[in-house]
Amino acid sequence: MEYHDSEKAQEVAGRVEAFMDEVVLPLEREMLATGDTISNDELAELWEMAKERDLFAPQMPEEYGGQGLDFADMLPSFEQVGRSLIGAHSIRANAPQEGNMHTLEMVGTEEQKEEYLRPLVQGEMTSGFSMTEPMQGGGSDPKMLQTTAIKDGDEWVVNGHKWWTSDGWDADFFLVMARTDLDEHPYAGTSIILVPRETEGVELVRNVGHLGAPELLEASGGHAEIKYNDVRVPVENTVGEEGKGFQIAQMRLGGGRLTHCMRYSGMAERALEISKAYLSEREGFGSDLAEKQTLRQRIADAETKLHMARCGVRHAARELDRSEARIEVAMSKVYTANVCNEIMDLAVQCLGANGVANDLPVAAFYGDVRAFRLFDGPDEVHRRTIARHAFEDVATEEIEHALRFDEDRIVDELKREAPADD
Ligand SMILES: Cc1cc2nc3c(=O)[nH]c(=O)nc-3n(C[C@H](O)[C@H](O)[C@H](O)COP(=O)(O)OP(=O)(O)OC[C@H]3O[C@@H](n4cnc5c(N)ncnc54)[C@H](O)[C@@H]3O)c2cc1C
């Protein structure tokens, strides 16, 4: 499908596609065949190759070693790396690292950029974004945040209990969402505090086991449950303006949601490619399975929806380069997540038992994609945002005329029907 992305976007994506076809997909096939994981050393080799090909960290400015692409231009490259579970990692464009880089680049101080952002981009450091908490803390409703950071002299004292901090087990530092002014509404009194992992009081409790969890990468840092017990860091570790944590998180998540859409749409495309190849080769009931109309209809619907999702993401990315694009991003997130889930289910069905075998990547995709409807805001929360917008400025004149007309007519009829002395 031709999307008329900018020349620059197409040029970089073409090189990313070649890198995926020549290096990443063969490596992934080898891993699936042997059941091995990629070691940190192998990942570092992939990074070197990506750097040699000028593909590394497309989302970051060139001064930090990235490609300096905006959202609209990085989009086709992210779709390409999404075709493999190790694709985004191989060019350092994986969540949550990419979102955390984006946050530090947007609002970090020069010192934070030198000490944390530069090594983060280069893969010398890794990071976690610590927002979600166990019951009854912040989750779908982030206003329920319980973690606090209270000033004591020139230090923050952080206390709280988080979980699902992606890559948390291996992280060198965390961006912790904490309430810093308890008298304010959470939206006005929450800040992001950078906490180095080695700080006293940081307690890594466990990695949360979950559906899918393909252990293709040794370097994948799991989803950590973490306690912050009287953790002291300097007030200079505030990331962005104090009290603006939610606004900054929103900027981070807006971009993060779109990059997830881009990567997962690449994954759905590959699952469809594999399914179509299988259906074209496999015979049953007197013909290729690809000739069965029930399957063809479903593949046609899947192709259509994937195309619609990609168009929507492209529109949202262009808007996000100009503004907050909250509604466009919410629509893209919920639509793409559902389309990718539908497609992965269809792919498993088309492949028969091969759909759930580890010989192909589709089983791992299937396990991985379900969480996309939950993280970075579950479906219902995005629909809530979209509905709130939809009910703003409702044009009541659309019904006023009809209802007044009815009302007048009914009153007239009642008057006519009523006995004179009633
Ligand atoms: C793979 C994965 C990676 C993650 N990575 C991170 C990370 O790096 N950092 C981090 O901080 N968090 C992370 N999370 C956590 C994730 O962001 C939260 O799980 C998500 O915000 C939902 O919060 P919750 O699990 O507490 O669900 P709850 O808030 O308990 O909600 C449960 C369900 O209720 C429904 N619901 C909620 N609100 C409404 C409503 N208003 N109307 C109707 N229905 C509603 C939804 O279906 C929702 O799924 C990750 C989660 C997963 C699965």
The ligand as a Gaussian input file, in Angstrom:
#p B3LYP/6-31G(d) Opt

LIG

0 1
 C        2.931000      -5.685000      29.212000
 C        2.641000      -4.511000      30.104000
 C        3.609000      -3.511000      30.234000
 C        3.382000      -2.440000      31.103000
 N        4.380000      -1.512000      31.283000
 C        4.212000      -0.519000      32.201000
 C        5.295000       0.391000      32.509000
 O        6.382000       0.317000      31.944000
 N        5.084000       1.331000      33.476000
 C        3.894000       1.450000      34.145000
 O        3.778000       2.321000      34.999000
 N        2.851000       0.603000      33.865000
 C        2.983000      -0.381000      32.929000
 N        1.961000      -1.265000      32.670000
 C        0.710000      -1.140000      33.411000
 C       -0.448000      -0.622000      32.587000
 O       -0.225000       0.689000      32.137000
 C       -1.724000      -0.757000      33.441000
 O       -1.954000      -2.141000      33.575000
 C       -2.927000      -0.071000      32.852000
 O       -2.809000       1.317000      32.993000
 C       -4.223000      -0.518000      33.532000
 O       -4.140000      -0.390000      34.924000
 P       -4.555000      -1.629000      35.873000
 O       -3.822000      -2.838000      35.414000
 O       -4.367000      -1.202000      37.283000
 O       -6.099000      -1.892000      35.569000
 P       -7.343000      -1.331000      36.404000
 O       -7.221000       0.126000      36.597000
 O       -7.547000      -2.175000      37.614000
 O       -8.545000      -1.595000      35.377000
 C       -9.022000      -2.919000      35.097000
 C       -9.926000      -2.902000      33.869000
 O      -11.088000      -2.113000      34.145000
 C      -11.569000      -1.519000      32.965000
 N      -11.768000      -0.080000      33.196000
 C      -10.940000       0.777000      33.810000
 N      -11.445000       2.034000      33.817000
 C      -12.659000       1.965000      33.199000
 C      -13.686000       2.905000      32.898000
 N      -13.561000       4.197000      33.211000
 N      -14.788000       2.468000      32.263000
 C      -14.914000       1.162000      31.919000
 N      -13.978000       0.226000      32.168000
 C      -12.859000       0.617000      32.799000
 C      -10.554000      -1.800000      31.870000
 O      -11.009000      -2.861000      31.049000
 C       -9.326000      -2.224000      32.636000
 O       -8.503000      -3.109000      31.867000
 C        2.151000      -2.339000      31.801000
 C        1.167000      -3.334000      31.629000
 C        1.406000      -4.404000      30.800000
 C        0.348000      -5.461000      30.663000

